[in-house]
């Protein structure tokens, strides 16, 4: 008698926007999990319609479960849960409103998240979802929290940067209700434990974001007679610190160092950066390349003599986590210069896998860049060590395997198993 094959473990993923060019790490994480045998269902809060997209995203977009707020299916889902689980549905609304009451911005978004989560909860039951994972501790984690309240499906979420460093509505409650929480750095894990004590210590697990080393192989040695090429990859936003890199470029020019600087990315800071470039008369050396798809970013990085990312901590606490752009550069054996903030020193170990400088210090940044210009052998040694570290600790397949092992477990507490029985699909 033949046995019915066991269905693959089904994990639903949620994020604020999909597909988002600056969040490629979520896309490649889902693709890696599917290669490892998991079934992934995608529930974005918003459909991103950016003009530039990664080719790998299109198939995911076509099968993603997008929800329109003002639609009949969303209305039907509210009625469904109000009839099937009125106490849980009303509790979800009460907790979401109470937990976000102090922030008008988060409160207004909670009014959208709850009905969308109710719709997704019904679809997840129909799809036999085993586990729900959210990227970011803000609205996506609230979405997962509501779905779990309604269905009993266990959830987890990944904490990155702004979602931890700036505003943290309901974060303690979300951590306590989650099966586990992923921190992308030891820095984040320590911060969560400092904030929430033993509850966080029991639940927070470090899983580094990973890159695919097959896409970022060591590049050929560049001709030292070519202009020294500096590349910066990141959205044009204050916390990325591009203004300090442009100031450093002015210093390099004044020192008569032949160079070019390519800034890859787009964002609200473009007008200010363009004005700064004009003011410093750097139009011949510094180029804003705009947003590029992943394969083009890889090509630009492979042209670099150094990748620089002078990130800063903003007055409101906004800062980097561990930038994927630095992982990709090191995987390509391109030396990096970065600032010593947040989790960056876990990847860029000063004098070992790269050079670190103080934040907001254009002079120190220029000195580090000049050092790599003058000593190409040093840059090569740092880059080779950086690639080894990336392959060992920031490898996509290794990170995906860690997540898969976590997703395979049943994270419901005994109380949840007794009090919240899974809803049958209608």
Secondary structure, DSSP 8 states (H G I E B T S, - for coil): ---------EEEEE-SEES-GGGHHHHHHHHHHHHTT-EEEE--SEE---S---TTHHHHHHH-----SSSHHHHHHHHHHHHH-HHHHHHHHHHHHHHTTT-HHHHHHHHHHHHHHHHHHHHHHHTT--EEEEESTTHHHHHHHHHHHHH--EEEEEE-SHHHHT--TTHHHHHHHSSEEEESSHHHHHHHHHHHTHHHHHHEEE----B-TTTS-------TTS-EEEEEES-S-GGG-HHHHHHHHHHHHHTT--EEEEEEB--TTHHHHHHHHHHTT-TTTEEEEE---HHHHHHHHHT-SEEEE-----TTS---SS-HHHHHHHHTT--EEEES-TTGGGTS-BTTTBEEE-TT-HHHHHHHHHHHHH-HHHHHHHHHHHHHHHHHHSBHHHHHHHHHHHHTS----HHHHHH-------
